[in-house]
Amino acid sequence: MNTTWRRLVLDLAEVQSEGENRMAKMRRWYRAGYVLTIGAALLAACSQNGGDPGKAAGSETAPAPETGFPEPVTLHYYTNDNTKWLEIEQKLIASKFPNVTLKVTLEKEQKMDQLAAVGEIPDFLSFSLGSFWDLKNYALVSDMTPLMKKYKFDESRFIPGVMDGVRSYSDRGEVLLLPFELNSNVLFYNKGIFDKFGVTYPQDGMTWEQISELARKVSRIEGGTEYKGFMFQHQNLVWKNQLGLPFVDPKTNKAAINTSEWKKWLDVMGGFYFLPNNDYKSLTFYKEQTIAMWTGPNIVSSVVEAAASNGLNWDVTTLPQFADNPSGGTQMIAPFYAIPPTSKHKDEAFRLIAYLLSEEVQVAKARQGKVPIVNSPAATQVYAADLPGVAGKNMGAFLKDKIGKPAVVTPYDGIAKDVFYKTALGKDFYTRAKDVNTILRETEEEINRKIAEMPRK
């Protein structure tokens, strides 16, 4: 590993361990109006010894760094700070494009409407998928197909399902976003609870129905302690939408969740709360250590930290599937890059995006537990290699969460999903205050009411 990449790997490890403290420092820089000029240190390192510690400074064989652009350029980068990896991305860009200066604006400091009002249009941006329609409404995304053709960007680099998911966000098949990592789900489980009750651990490839039977066996009250067989993060599983069901009818812009298919989803997922001793409780998998199985957003770093301090004995399996899953996987949830139509530096911005989607960068991130979004044996082989506390764990499960056939997408899906997980899986449901049919009808009515209140653009 050359010097530059060794430094980047060390920085990746620092980001993983320091977490929010590191990001707090970054935010103070941004609030102060700091414009981060990147590349000086890495440029010096590369130009002195070509990244090889064995070569003397000034060696004639040391290659000069690739500047990428003939003239220095400043690119305005707008982000909702959806990742702790922002600083690492900047260093990676610096190593490849030392002529680039990034001016970073955080969405939390300047909202989209404020940005549009002052005419401060970014050159490129990165956001979580839930923000896509807001960005589109503010004309901050554009079709990148021409740039992909111009720079021979091979979209087959992505794993199956990604580009189908991307194009589902445009009724004209445009590429308005390019995802840069996958938010894959797994099933976390507490081996100690299974050992305590002599129950076999869950395995890869199980169905929700099989998990329900396992949960029934470990949902107990023992010595005054309630052990829950299975809990899940409601919002996450609704967004994952494993059955690939529509939330809103694109022809009528009305809710489409009062159906037999959504009733099946609610019967299976909500049905966990009706198992004996597995009623809903707000608990944390890695703190109380009373949840046998849990799924939701990736919490592996928190689990590793908890295991080091409280002895949590854990592992993971693949996300369970419905016995009959027509979508063949889960819906793509991925943060993405985009380029506004009025960007002054579309070509430069796209070249940076293409580099950040290269195997080189994906491998660097994969080593620290970011699920690669590209077809890369090199990335999958080193997945989580630099993460502490995961030796012997089934980390390959993170790579098996397949992207299913995309569901019908509408601008009102965010509203529908928000209402669904709060209402359909709300207190009236899990306390059995209302039956499933009533819950779905009232949920649909609430979605339609909120859609009607939305301003038409």
N, C-alpha and C positions, 0 to 999 in steps of 0.2 A: 504494500500500500504506500503511495507516495505521500510526501509531507503535507500537501494541501488536503488530500482526502483524509489523512490521519487526523488533521486538525478538525475537519468537518465532523468526523465520527465522534471525536471527543466533545465537540459542541452539541451534537445530537444527544449524547448521554447527559450533558449538563442540563439541557432543556427538559429531558425526561425527569431528572431528579429534582431540579429546582422548581419546575412547574410554575405556579402562580406568582411566586416571588420574582421570577425572571420576567414574566409578562407584566407585572406591576411596574417594574423599572422601565420596560419598553413604553408603556402607556404614558409614564411621566415624560419621557422624551418627546412623544408625539404631541401631548398637550402643550408642551412648551414651543410647539411649532418647529420642532427639529426636523430638518430634511436630511435623511440619512444618505450620505455619499459613501458608496460601498466600493471596495476593491483595493484600497491602498495596500493593506497588509498582505492580502493574498497575491496581489500583483507583484509586490516586492519578492515574496517567497518564490513565486513561479519563475520570475525573470532572472533571479539570482542563481537558482539551481535546478530549474525545470521540474521541481517537485521531487527530486531524488536527493536524499540526504547524503548519498555517497559521492555526489558531484560537487566540486568546488565552485564557489561563487565566481561568476564570470566565465564559466566553462564554455568553449566554443560550441559544444554539442547541446547545450541547454536550449530548448525551443522557447521562442517568445510566446507569451500568452495570446490566444485568439481574441482580438478586440471585438470582433463581430460587426462593428460599424466603423466606417472611416472617420466619422466625427463624433465627439462626445454628445450624448443626448440625455436629457432629463425626462423621465417618464412618471406621470402622475398615476399612482396605484391606490385604488379605493377598495377597502375591505371591511367586512363586519367582524374581523378578528376571530374568524371561525376556527382558528387553529393556533396551537402554541409554537408552530413551526415557522412562523413568519420570518424571524431573524435568520433561521437556517436557510430558508429560501433565498434571502437576500445575499447570504454568503456564497451560496451555490451560483447565483447569478453573477456575483462579483468574480468568481473564479473563471467564468466563461466569457463574460462581457464587461471587462474593467472600464470600458468607455461609458457605461450606463450609470446614471445616478437616479435613485428612486426617491420620489417625493410621496410619502405615505399619508393618506387620510383615513382615519378610522370612522366607520359609520356611527359609532356611539358618540363621537365628537361632532360630527356634521351629518345630519340626516339627509336622506335622498332629496327631499323637497327643498332643503336649504341649499344643497349642492346645485340643483337645477335653477333655483331662483337667482343665484349669483353668477350663473353661467360657468361654473368651475367644473368642466367636464373632464373626467379622468381618461387616461389612455387605455387602461385595462383595469380589471377588478376581479376580486374573488369573494364569493358569498356562499352561504349554505343554501341548499335547494329550496327551503321554505321561503326564501326572499326573491325567488325568480320573478314572480308576477309583479311584484312591486317595482323591480328593476325594469321590467318590460314596460310597465305603465309610465315610467319616467324616461323612457327612450334611452336606456343605458345598456341595451344589448343589441347586437346586430348579427347578421348571418356571416359566419366565418368561412363558408364554403369557398369563396374566391381565394382567400388567403391560403386555405388548405391546398388548393390546386396549385397556386403560384409557388409555394414552397415544398410541394410534393410531400405533404403530410399524409402519411399512410395510416388511415383510420383503423386498419386491421391490427394495429398495435394493441388496441383495446381488447379486453377480455369479452367473450360473447355476451351480448345483451346490452352493452353500454351504449352503442350508437343507436340502437332501436329506442332505448330509453331517451336519449338526447333528442332524437327527431320527433318523439311523441309530444314535445313541448312546442311544436310548430305545426300548424295545419297545412303548411307548404313544404314540409320536409327540410326546413332550414336547420343549420347547426348554430344555435344561438348560445350554446354553452358547451364547455369542454370540462368534464369532471376530472379531478386529479387524484382522488383516492376513494376507496370504498369504506363505508361505515357498515362493516359486516357484523352480524349477530352470532353469538354462540349461546349455549346453555351452560351457565356456571353452576357448579354443584359443590356442596360441602361434604367431603368424604367422611368427616367425623360423625355426622348425623347418620349417614348410611351404615357406617361401621357400628355405631351405637345400637341400632335396631336390627342389625344383621340382614340388611337389604342390599341386593346387587346394585352396583353403580349404573347410572344411565350410560348408554353407548351411542356412538355415531349412528345416524340414519334412522332414529326412532321417530314415531309419529306422535302427535299430541295425544292421541287416544292411549298410547302406551305410556306416555309420561303421566297421564292422569292416573293410571293404575299404580305407577311407582309413587306418585304423590300421596295416594290414598294410604299406602303402607307406612309412610314416614310422617304423616300428619297426626301427631300425638301430643298428649299432655303427660309429661314424665317429671316427677319430683317437683311439681308446681310450675314447670316451664312448658310453654306452648311451642311446639315445633311445627312450622308450616311446611307443607310438602312442596308447594310451588307458588311463587309470586312473579309478577312481570310488570315492567314499566309500560303503562297503558299507552301513552302517546307514541312511544317507539313502535310498538307492535301494530298500532293502527296505521302508522305511516308505512311500515313494511308490507302491509296488505298482501299477505301471502297468496290469497285466492285471486288477486288481480281484479278486484271488483271496482266498478265505477262508484264515485261518491256523488257526482252530479251529472245529470243528463245534458250533454253538450247541445242538444237541439232545443231544449226548453229552459235550460239553466235552472232547473229545479232539482232538489235533492233526490237521489236514487238509492237510498239505503233501507227503505221499508220493503225489503224483498226477502224471499226465501233463502237466497245465498248469504245475505248479511245476517239473517237469523241463524243460519248454520254456524257462521263465524262466532257470533255472540254465544250461542249454545256451547260451543267447544271451549273458547277462551274464557268467557265469563263463568262457564260451568265449573272451573277450578275452585271458585269461591263457595260452591255449594257442597264440596266434599266435606265429610266430617272433620272438624278441627282445623279446616283450612280457610276459614272466613277471612275476609280482607283485613289486613292490618298494615299500617304505614311503617315498614321496617327497612333496614339496610342490610343487604346480604353479608357484607364483610364486617359489620360492627357487632350486632347482637349475636351472630352465629346461631340463629334459630330458624333460618330459611334453608331448606334442603336443596332447592333448585330455584334459579332465578335467571331471567333474561331481560335484555334491554340494551341501552347504549353500551359501548365497550368500556368497561370499568377495570380492565386488567391492571392498570398502574395502581389504582386504589386497593385492589385485592392483594397485589404483591406487597404493598406497604403494610396493609393490615396483617398479612401472614407473618411478616417479619416482627411485628410488635405483639400480636395476640395469639400467634400459633395457628391461625386458620389453615386447615388442611383442605385444599381445593383442587379442582381441575375443571376442564370444560369438555363439552361434546358439541357436535354440530347442532344448529338450530333445528328443533323438531319440525316436521311437516304435517300438513293435513293428509289424511289417508287418500283423499281424492283432491289433488291440487292441479287445476287446469292451467295455471300460469307457469308451472314448472320451476318456481323459485320464489324470490321475494322482489318487491319493487325496488328499483335503484334509489338509494339515498346516498348522495355524494356531494360534497362541496365542489364548486366549479369556478373556472375562469371565464370571462367574457370581455368583449371589446365594444365600447359604445360606438354608434355610427358616426359621431362627430369627433372621435379621437384624432388628434393631430399626428399621431405616430402609430398607425395601425400595423404597419409592417414590422416595426421594431417590437411592438407589444406582442405580436403573434410569434415572432421568433423566440422571445423569452418564454412564452407559454409552451411552445413546442419543446424547448429545452427542458422545462420543468416536467414535461410529460415523457422525457426520454428515459431509456433504461438506466442510464447512469444515475439520475436523480431518484428514480423509483427504487433502485437497489439501496441507496443510502437511507431512504426513509423506511424501507422494509426491515432493515436491520434493527430499527427501533420500534417496530410493531405497527407501522402504518401499512394497511393492506393494499398491495399494489393493484392498480387499475389496468395495467398493461399485461399482455402476454409475455412473461419473462421468467423462464426457468431460473435465471440468475437471481431474480428478486425473491421468488418463492422459496428457493433453496436456503436463503439466508434470513428468511422471515423470523423476526424477533430474536436474532442471534445475539444482539447486544443488550437485550432486556435482562435486568437482574431478576432472579427469583422465579424463572420459568423453566429451568432445567427439568426435564422429565415430564413436563406438562404437554397435553395434547394440543399444542398451539396450531397445528395444521388444520384444526377445525375452523379457524378463522378464514381459511382460504377456500372453504367448501360452501360458503353461503352464496348460492348461484343467483344470478339476476333472472327473473322470470319475464314472461311476455308482458310488455307495458300495458297498464290499465289505461282507459280513456282519461285524458287530462283536460281540465278546464281551469279558467282563472279563479274559480270559486272553490277549488279543492281544499285550499288552506283553511277556509272558513268551515267547510264540512268536516274536515278531519278534527279540527279543534273542538267543535261542538260534539262530535261523535265520542271522542275519548272522555270528555268531561261529563256527558249526559248519558250516553248508552252504557258506559261503564261506571256511572256515578253511583252515589249512595242509594238512590231508589232502586237500582238494579241489584247491587250485591247484598242489600238488606232484604230483598224480595218485597219491598213496599209496593212494587208494581210488576206486572208480568212482562215478558219479553215483547209481546206484540204491542202493548201500550208504550213501552220504552222506545221502541223503534218508531212508532207513529209520532210520538212527542218530539223525538230527536229530529225527525224529518221536518216537522213543523218549525222547529227552532232554526234549523239550517235555512229553510226558505225565508223565514222572517229576516235573518241576518243578510242573506243575499239581496233581498228587496231593499234593505237599507243602504246597500253599497252604492256609492256614486257611479254613474255610468260615464265611461270615458270614450 
